[in-house]
Every structure is written in C-alpha cells, then in structure tokens.
Amino acid sequence: MSRGILLIVEHDEGYLKGVSEDILSFFARIKLKEKVSIKSISWGDTDISLLIREMKEWGASETLILNCKEKDWHNPYSILPVLTDLIKKEAPRLIVFGYTSFGKDVAPRLAQLLQAQLVQDILSLSFQDKVIRITRSLHGGKVIENLSYSERPLIVTVRPNVLGKSKSPVGKINVTTLAISPKEDLSYVLQDFVVTNQRKDRVPLLEAEVIIAGGRGVRNKAGFDLLEELAAILGGSVGATRAAVDNRLRPYADQIGQAGITVSPKLYFACGIHGAIQHVAGMSTSQVVVAINKDPEAPIFKAADYGVIGDLYEILPVLIKGLKEVLKL
Amino acid sequence: MKILVLVKETLATDARIKLETRKKINMVGVEYIINPYDFYAIEEAVRLKEQFGGEVILFTLGNRDSVANLKSCLAMGADRAVYLKSDLQDSRQVSEALAWAIAKEEEVDLILAGWKAVDDNNAQVPGRLSVILNLPFVNVVSDLKVDPLMSNAICQRDRDTCSERVLVSLPAIVAVQKGINEPRYPSVPGILQAKDKTIDVLIPETTPITGNVLSYQLPVSRRKCVFYDGSDPETSVELLIASLLGAKVL
C-alpha cells in the first residue's frame, strides 16, 4: 500500500520559490498518524550546495536531485518521462507541486500518464483516516469547495501563500542525485528565451507577499511608476485590474481577478480600483487590504481593512516618503 | 488547415453565487457565458483560417442549452460546432470524452484552447488531452506563428519569470493566454451566417464520477474598513502607516 508523499521543490539559482518554502514547511509541521516517508524532488546543475542548505532550512530531510540544466527541468518532454518513471517505482500516496508554470505544465500531463486525480490551486490539505481532504475555490473565489479523495496517487498543485510558512530546520538531509539525459524530442524544441517586461528582480505576482495593484484610477504610466516605486520600497510586485490592462498600461500577465490570476499576499494595496466582483474574487484572501480611492462609495472598501478616501496621485507620493522614513531607506 | 477549438460555457463572472444547500450551488437565474479565455483561442483559429484557408470546428461539452453562446462563437468565423451533451465534470472524464469525439475528425492540424476556465480553474483538459491523443502540447501561449508547409509552429510560452520560444511540430495542442490577439466582435454578416452553421450533438456514454465533493461554502468577509480622510494626505498617511506597523505587515 503506497504511503509516501512526494514534494516537487522549485528554486531560482538555489533560492527556493515561496510556494516551495510553504510546501516544505507544511509537511515538516504536520503530524501524521502513521509513519509516512516524505521525499522531495528538485533539480540542480553544477553546484547544489545553496539549494541543499535552503531545503534543510525549510524542513526537507530526504531529497532526490535531478542533475540537469534549468531549461531541461522546464521542458515538459524532458522531465515527464523521468518523473513518471520515478513515481511508478516509488508509488507515493500524494504528489505535491506548487501552482507555478512548472506545476501547471507538468501536473495535468503527469496525472493523465498515471491515470490519477489532480486538484489544482488548492487552498488547504489535511489527512483524515483513509482520505485526503482538500479545499479550493471556484468561480474566481466566490465559492469554496471541500473535497475528499481516497484515490491513489493524488496529485495537487498548491496556491502560493496559503499553507503558511515557518522555517523548520533539520539536522541532516539525505541527498541522492540522478543524472538525467534530456531527450532530443524533435516535436518540441526550445529555441530561445524571450525577455518579457516582467523584471527579473521582482517576485512573480503569484508568489508576492506584497502587491500594489492599480485600476482605472491609475490613468497613465506616471501613475504606475508611483506604484512601482511603492512596490520597490516594500519588496513587492505590481498588479493590475482588467481596466488597466484594457487601457494597455499593464500586460495581461499582471491582471488580478477571476479572468486573470488569484493572489493571496500578506499586504495588498488597491489603488484607484473600483472593486468589481470579478477583481475582488482575485484578491479577497489577502491578509491585509489597503484601498486608496477618491470615491467613498467604491465597493472596494467593503473588501478592505484600511481605506484612504483620496486621490492616489496625492496620497502615494506622501506614502512613499513616509515609508522610506519609517523603514529607514 | 483544420483547426479544432475547445470551448466551455461558464457562469457569468459578475454572477453572485448563492448556495441552495451545503452540497448544491444555486443555479437559478444565473447567466452563462463562454469562458473568457476561449475567445482568444477562437480568434486565433479564425485568423489562421483567414491566413491559410481551412476549417475551424468548435468542440464543447456540457448539459445546458448552449446554442446561443455557440452561435456567437460561430459568428466570429468558426465553421461548425460539435456539442457533447453530458454531465461530466471530472477533468479526466471530460478529456477522455473530448478525445473520443476528436478522434472522429480526420487530419487535424491544430487544437487550440484557452489555458484555463474561470469557473473551476482546473486547467487540466489540454494537458490530459495531449497525453491521450499523443500530441505535443504548449501551455500558456501568448504568441503563435504557424508554418503549414513545414508543419510546425513557433509558440511563445509564458513561464513565471520569463518566456520561451518553442518550436512544435503539428499537429499539436496549444493552450492560449489572454493577449495573444484581440478577439473580434461578431459582425452582422457573421451573425447571419452563423444561423446556418451546424451544431452536431454527440452523447458520450460515460457515467460521471461523483463523490469527491463534500460541500460548498461561501467565503465569509470579515473585513471592517477603517477609513482615513485623504483630503489631508500627511495625516492620513501617518495614521495608515501606524496601523500597518501595528498589523505587522510592514
């Protein structure tokens, strides 16, 4: 009877992705009734010492590192045969990915290859008797669905910033490495990388702990420059509503809402955002929400903890100055 | 080129959801729309047809009277639709039913889909389908250049921190991201032509799996907004910063 749990850990040059920190520390924390083996899988090229150090910090006690280049890890056709093979041998009960582009790419294909069930973008997970209980949201966050699965294996992809994170350092980590030779698959060939307007030093929106979002009230690029400045001070990322995207001030990838991405940061600034139900659906699980809007009747205030009724073009420069002083920047 | 487009009806995004019971969402009076991401897939398919000639066929699975929504998609320039009438919800079952219907089409060059649906956020069907049909698959594509003579396509695939350009051989499955194009509004001639376009109904024989859903709940909004008067920016910002420090989020 398969019992083990497999955690797929992602990183950027050795620094763990936020969602991987969430996943590792969650499984390091939970107390399971039976002794269950929890194993991580990640990838590494030449020097994996930083990655291993990070994994130890966050609670991984056993890991397999696939020896390959980043582009091979991100090539579904290179990585799938390896993962499928490993999983067929290990026969885990549960396989956990982060809801990242890797997770979205690989998990559905893996699920079909294993004839397994997959639940994407989950909010919580628990073990009860012989089943795994999961919650996730539907209709852009308007309904929470409680699910229960006894099927094995079960595959899940986890939304960033929902499981909670806590460093759970382990004394010792057992590391195995496996060299993989990337397949020369002529049906899918990586040509090159395209630089997007996503800045490399910014945390991807999905993982950001602080998000400064702009809506219709941010009328121009100068306005979004203010949001970028605020984001830089707080180590956050800039998001947008559909209005700003339709006005071509921000790319589609920045759109937060039901027809965009759903985020769950610690701190969310809604600047010049009216608060339409489709947008709120994408940020309602944020821990603390600050809304800045000229209109005191704007529905966004119903979804906010703090509201400044004022012109964001006046408020933001003052806020930026104030934060610089307080944070001693 | 023969291009198939996967399309799904979803609850209108401005719908306020009510629960009939803990186990049932109240669907009374709710409007259905075509999944917003699917319009980008349909538009991309129609543009390819306009460029290279061929046929665009819509595939959808559901149990509602979707005729009106399908006709508006046909009015964008698709040629016909295949409607699988079924209660299936599970992604694996939906993928297998679609594969069964798609297998009846010959010489398909490309299958397009929106990369996710805004109702269940499953984002599984294109990936699962690629395994069942054994076709290469590229996810979250924001730019597509097809070369029918070489039988391949260059996809710009968006990852979290960068984009990749990938060359895939056709036939392939491509799941598109918003912004890959600007979907057209159906023209009046398009709407009139759509009246004569066919919607073939197929009935998959699979019994839906149920039993995984325990219950639904509506998220509780516990927020009570503390307001600051922004007509005095200095004071309101000072108070806000103090509150945020207190809330330990700075």
Boltz contact constraints between the chains, C-beta under 6 A:
constraints:
  - contact:
      token1: [A, 100]
      token2: [B, 160]
      max_distance: 6.0
  - contact:
      token1: [A, 101]
      token2: [B, 159]
      max_distance: 6.0
  - contact:
      token1: [A, 101]
      token2: [B, 160]
      max_distance: 6.0
  - contact:
      token1: [A, 104]
      token2: [B, 123]
      max_distance: 6.0
  - contact:
      token1: [A, 105]
      token2: [B, 139]
      max_distance: 6.0
  - contact:
      token1: [A, 108]
      token2: [B, 124]
      max_distance: 6.0
  - contact:
      token1: [A, 108]
      token2: [B, 127]
      max_distance: 6.0
  - contact:
      token1: [A, 108]
      token2: [B, 128]
      max_distance: 6.0
  - contact:
      token1: [A, 109]
      token2: [B, 127]
      max_distance: 6.0
  - contact:
      token1: [A, 109]
      token2: [B, 131]
      max_distance: 6.0
  - contact:
      token1: [A, 112]
      token2: [B, 128]
      max_distance: 6.0
  - contact:
      token1: [A, 112]
      token2: [B, 131]
      max_distance: 6.0
  - contact:
      token1: [A, 113]
      token2: [B, 131]
      max_distance: 6.0
  - contact:
      token1: [A, 118]
      token2: [B, 124]
      max_distance: 6.0
  - contact:
      token1: [A, 120]
      token2: [B, 122]
      max_distance: 6.0
  - contact:
      token1: [A, 120]
      token2: [B, 123]
      max_distance: 6.0
  - contact:
      token1: [A, 121]
      token2: [B, 121]
      max_distance: 6.0
  - contact:
      token1: [A, 138]
      token2: [B, 120]
      max_distance: 6.0
  - contact:
      token1: [A, 139]
      token2: [B, 11]
      max_distance: 6.0
  - contact:
      token1: [A, 139]
      token2: [B, 17]
      max_distance: 6.0
  - contact:
      token1: [A, 139]
      token2: [B, 119]
      max_distance: 6.0
  - contact:
      token1: [A, 140]
      token2: [B, 118]
      max_distance: 6.0
  - contact:
      token1: [A, 142]
      token2: [B, 17]
      max_distance: 6.0
  - contact:
      token1: [A, 143]
      token2: [B, 17]
      max_distance: 6.0
  - contact:
      token1: [A, 143]
      token2: [B, 216]
      max_distance: 6.0
  - contact:
      token1: [A, 144]
      token2: [B, 217]
      max_distance: 6.0
  - contact:
      token1: [A, 144]
      token2: [B, 219]
      max_distance: 6.0
  - contact:
      token1: [A, 145]
      token2: [B, 216]
      max_distance: 6.0
  - contact:
      token1: [A, 146]
      token2: [B, 214]
      max_distance: 6.0
  - contact:
      token1: [A, 146]
      token2: [B, 215]
      max_distance: 6.0
  - contact:
      token1: [A, 147]
      token2: [B, 212]
      max_distance: 6.0
  - contact:
      token1: [A, 147]
      token2: [B, 213]
      max_distance: 6.0
  - contact:
      token1: [A, 148]
      token2: [B, 214]
      max_distance: 6.0
  - contact:
      token1: [A, 149]
      token2: [B, 212]
      max_distance: 6.0
  - contact:
      token1: [A, 187]
      token2: [B, 136]
      max_distance: 6.0
  - contact:
      token1: [A, 187]
      token2: [B, 169]
      max_distance: 6.0
  - contact:
      token1: [A, 188]
      token2: [B, 136]
      max_distance: 6.0
  - contact:
      token1: [A, 188]
      token2: [B, 168]
      max_distance: 6.0
  - contact:
      token1: [A, 189]
      token2: [B, 167]
      max_distance: 6.0
  - contact:
      token1: [A, 190]
      token2: [B, 164]
      max_distance: 6.0
  - contact:
      token1: [A, 190]
      token2: [B, 166]
      max_distance: 6.0
  - contact:
      token1: [A, 191]
      token2: [B, 165]
      max_distance: 6.0
  - contact:
      token1: [A, 191]
      token2: [B, 167]
      max_distance: 6.0
  - contact:
      token1: [A, 192]
      token2: [B, 165]
      max_distance: 6.0
  - contact:
      token1: [A, 193]
      token2: [B, 162]
      max_distance: 6.0
  - contact:
      token1: [A, 193]
      token2: [B, 164]
      max_distance: 6.0
  - contact:
      token1: [A, 194]
      token2: [B, 156]
      max_distance: 6.0
  - contact:
      token1: [A, 194]
      token2: [B, 163]
      max_distance: 6.0
  - contact:
      token1: [A, 194]
      token2: [B, 165]
      max_distance: 6.0
  - contact:
      token1: [A, 196]
      token2: [B, 163]
      max_distance: 6.0
  - contact:
      token1: [A, 204]
      token2: [B, 160]
      max_distance: 6.0
  - contact:
      token1: [A, 204]
      token2: [B, 161]
      max_distance: 6.0
  - contact:
      token1: [A, 252]
      token2: [B, 178]
      max_distance: 6.0
  - contact:
      token1: [A, 252]
      token2: [B, 179]
      max_distance: 6.0
  - contact:
      token1: [A, 258]
      token2: [B, 13]
      max_distance: 6.0
  - contact:
      token1: [A, 258]
      token2: [B, 118]
      max_distance: 6.0
  - contact:
      token1: [A, 259]
      token2: [B, 36]
      max_distance: 6.0
  - contact:
      token1: [A, 259]
      token2: [B, 118]
      max_distance: 6.0
  - contact:
      token1: [A, 266]
      token2: [B, 249]
      max_distance: 6.0
  - contact:
      token1: [A, 267]
      token2: [B, 249]
      max_distance: 6.0
  - contact:
      token1: [A, 277]
      token2: [B, 14]
      max_distance: 6.0
  - contact:
      token1: [A, 278]
      token2: [B, 13]
      max_distance: 6.0
  - contact:
      token1: [A, 288]
      token2: [B, 247]
      max_distance: 6.0
  - contact:
      token1: [A, 288]
      token2: [B, 249]
      max_distance: 6.0
  - contact:
      token1: [A, 301]
      token2: [B, 225]
      max_distance: 6.0
  - contact:
      token1: [A, 304]
      token2: [B, 225]
      max_distance: 6.0
  - contact:
      token1: [A, 305]
      token2: [B, 223]
      max_distance: 6.0
  - contact:
      token1: [A, 306]
      token2: [B, 226]
      max_distance: 6.0
  - contact:
      token1: [A, 306]
      token2: [B, 240]
      max_distance: 6.0
  - contact:
      token1: [A, 306]
      token2: [B, 243]
      max_distance: 6.0
  - contact:
      token1: [A, 307]
      token2: [B, 225]
      max_distance: 6.0
  - contact:
      token1: [A, 307]
      token2: [B, 227]
      max_distance: 6.0
  - contact:
      token1: [A, 308]
      token2: [B, 228]
      max_distance: 6.0
  - contact:
      token1: [A, 308]
      token2: [B, 230]
      max_distance: 6.0
  - contact:
      token1: [A, 308]
      token2: [B, 236]
      max_distance: 6.0
  - contact:
      token1: [A, 309]
      token2: [B, 230]
      max_distance: 6.0
  - contact:
      token1: [A, 310]
      token2: [B, 230]
      max_distance: 6.0
  - contact:
      token1: [A, 314]
      token2: [B, 233]
      max_distance: 6.0
  - contact:
      token1: [A, 315]
      token2: [B, 230]
      max_distance: 6.0
  - contact:
      token1: [A, 315]
      token2: [B, 233]
      max_distance: 6.0
  - contact:
      token1: [A, 318]
      token2: [B, 233]
      max_distance: 6.0
  - contact:
      token1: [A, 318]
      token2: [B, 237]
      max_distance: 6.0
  - contact:
      token1: [A, 319]
      token2: [B, 237]
      max_distance: 6.0
  - contact:
      token1: [A, 322]
      token2: [B, 237]
      max_distance: 6.0
  - contact:
      token1: [A, 322]
      token2: [B, 241]
      max_distance: 6.0
  - contact:
      token1: [A, 326]
      token2: [B, 241]
      max_distance: 6.0
